[in-house]
Each structure stands twice: as structure tokens, then as C-alpha cells.
Amino acid sequence: MKYYEVAEAKDMPGLRLVLTAYVPGPWGESAKKIFDYKNIPYIPVAQHAGKENEDLVAWTGIRNAPNAMYEDEAPRTTWYDILMLAERLAPERPLLPQRSEDRALVLGICSEICSEWGFGWARRAMMGSPYAGPVDPVRAASLSKPFFGPEDSARMRKAYSASVGGAAEAPARCADIVRMLAARLHRQKAEGSDYLVGYAPTACDIYWMVFSMALDPLPHEVNPMPDWMRMSYDMIGPVLEAVKDPILLAHRDMMYERHSKLPLEF
Ligand SMILES: N[C@@H](CCC(=O)N[C@@H](CS)C(=O)NCC(=O)O)C(=O)O
């Protein structure tokens, strides 16, 4: 995928979507899939993983990604704000139900997947910790030079370690969310629906489609993520292994086939 640098993109019109370049970051990938679902074009802009990204901070106030910059409006830097922008720009393909109670349910599930101490956050807390399961020394040794330097790693640790739980609590938190999603999918199936809520795709189906990569990454042919990233994502450890219900991956496969596309491009 071609990325523009901040200096090139900041004066362009329309929607500029800042993404961590050359990796399928779950939040960024979800933002792309939401805009794609709604046929909203965007200009990809590079955020450089772990770096200071001074240009980006000067432009958006935020160092990491994703950020959606629409015309001269304020930056949208969280999954919720990005989703609401997409809902406004293409209301004819809604990803949120109209009824308040259904909407509360969809947004609650989205939050369990995407917010601080949700599935993505807690999975990240496990990565590189013993709670992810033993590191396979043969695979680890086969990786080329580390992707992140010590300063990058320290910067990201600082950004993502402060939360209500840490690596030790993360497997149980992730497992609880995964069990909730699987139970919903079984109940929905009994009602004749393939979706997490109601009978049509909503935002939480798209977020699970993408974030499921941290439970079971899609194969290299359709998700050519770097080796270091694949290793962190597929070492899920025993607590998550025990709750990996096939219905979760069947949902992911159905969503990519019916409502999105593969291979991932990043
Ligand atoms: N603020 C975002 C989450 C952003 C986030 O966690 N971004 C990570 C994705 S792993 C990132 O940019 N990592 C690279 C870095 O920190 O440089 C949201 O609420 O939607």
C-alpha cells in the first residue's frame, strides 16, 4: 500500500487516514475495513511504529495510529470517533443500529474488543510476557534483527502499560471477552443469524473480523504480516487456547468473504 508522509498529506483535501505503516495494526486495519465497507475513499498516511512521529504529533496531537483527519475538522483518534465519522460520511450503509438498546449492545461489544483493557489492549499486554506462553526459541532465533530499538520499545511500553490490569491479568480478561463473543455467536446462530447482534453486519462484526488476528492470525498468503508480529500474535498461551471456539473463526471467515476482502493490504 502506498503511504503518504504527514508533510505531503496534511494539506490535502478529504479524508486522510493515519495508519501504522506496513503492518496490520488491529485498530488501523479496522478503520480501513469500516471505510471500505462504506465505500469512503481515504488517503493512507504513515505513522512509524514506536517512533516519536514528531510531524504527526504537530498535526494531530497524537503519536500513534490510527487517526482520521477529515478536511479541516478536529482529529479523530479513537475507534469510537473514527466509527462515528464513518457513520456520518456514509449513513446509507450503517454499521450501528438505530434503536438505542441495540446500539448500546453493539457499542458495548465494540468497546470490549477495542477500548482500553479490551481484547486488543489486553492481548498486547500479554505479548512478550511469559503469560503468552513459552517463547519458541527456534522461531525467536530465526527472526531477523529486532524490529524495534530499545527506545521504541520503551516508548510503547510507557504508552500501553498503564491500565487497570497488566500482563498477569490479561489472559483471563481476554478469555472472558472471547467466551462472551462465542456465547453470543452460538445464541445468534440458534436464532438464525450469523452476526453478533441482530440480522445484519454491525461495527462489532467488523472489529471482531479484524481483531481475531490476535487469537488466530490469517495465513501468510492473505495476511503477510512480518514474522516478529506473527509470532507475538499466534502465541496465545494456554488460557486463550482453552476458549478458542471454532465459531469465532467461522464468523471471521464469513465476514471477510461476504462483507470485506482478502488479502489484507498494508
Ligand atoms: N487510540 C486508538 C488505539 C491506538 C493504538 O493502540 N495504536 C497502536 C496499535 S498496536 C499503535 O499505534 N502502535 C504503534 C505505536 O505506538 O507506535 C483507539 O482507541 O482506537
The ligand as an SDF file (V2000), in Angstrom:
LIG
                    3D

 20 19  0  0  0  0  0  0  0  0999 V2000
   -6.2790    5.2390   20.1250 N   0  0  0  0  0  0  0  0  0  0  0  0
   -6.6620    4.0610   19.4080 C   0  0  0  0  0  0  0  0  0  0  0  0
   -5.7870    2.8560   19.7420 C   0  0  0  0  0  0  0  0  0  0  0  0
   -4.4430    3.1390   19.1910 C   0  0  0  0  0  0  0  0  0  0  0  0
   -3.4000    2.0690   19.3660 C   0  0  0  0  0  0  0  0  0  0  0  0
   -3.4110    1.3030   20.3170 O   0  0  0  0  0  0  0  0  0  0  0  0
   -2.4530    2.0740   18.3980 N   0  0  0  0  0  0  0  0  0  0  0  0
   -1.3590    1.1590   18.3690 C   0  0  0  0  0  0  0  0  0  0  0  0
   -1.7620   -0.0650   17.5610 C   0  0  0  0  0  0  0  0  0  0  0  0
   -0.9750   -1.5180   18.1080 S   0  0  0  0  0  0  0  0  0  0  0  0
   -0.1430    1.8360   17.7190 C   0  0  0  0  0  0  0  0  0  0  0  0
   -0.2650    2.8540   17.0690 O   0  0  0  0  0  0  0  0  0  0  0  0
    1.0430    1.2390   17.8990 N   0  0  0  0  0  0  0  0  0  0  0  0
    2.2820    1.7320   17.3140 C   0  0  0  0  0  0  0  0  0  0  0  0
    2.9510    2.7960   18.1500 C   0  0  0  0  0  0  0  0  0  0  0  0
    2.5740    3.0100   19.3300 O   0  0  0  0  0  0  0  0  0  0  0  0
    3.8660    3.4290   17.6300 O   0  0  0  0  0  0  0  0  0  0  0  0
   -8.1070    3.7670   19.6160 C   0  0  0  0  0  0  0  0  0  0  0  0
   -8.6480    3.9760   20.7100 O   0  0  0  0  0  0  0  0  0  0  0  0
   -8.7400    3.4130   18.6340 O   0  0  0  0  0  0  0  0  0  0  0  0
  1  2  1  0
  2  3  1  0
  2 18  1  0
  3  4  1  0
  4  5  1  0
  5  6  2  0
  5  7  1  0
  7  8  1  0
  8  9  1  0
  8 11  1  0
  9 10  1  0
 11 12  2  0
 11 13  1  0
 13 14  1  0
 14 15  1  0
 15 16  2  0
 15 17  1  0
 18 19  2  0
 18 20  1  0
M  END
$$$$
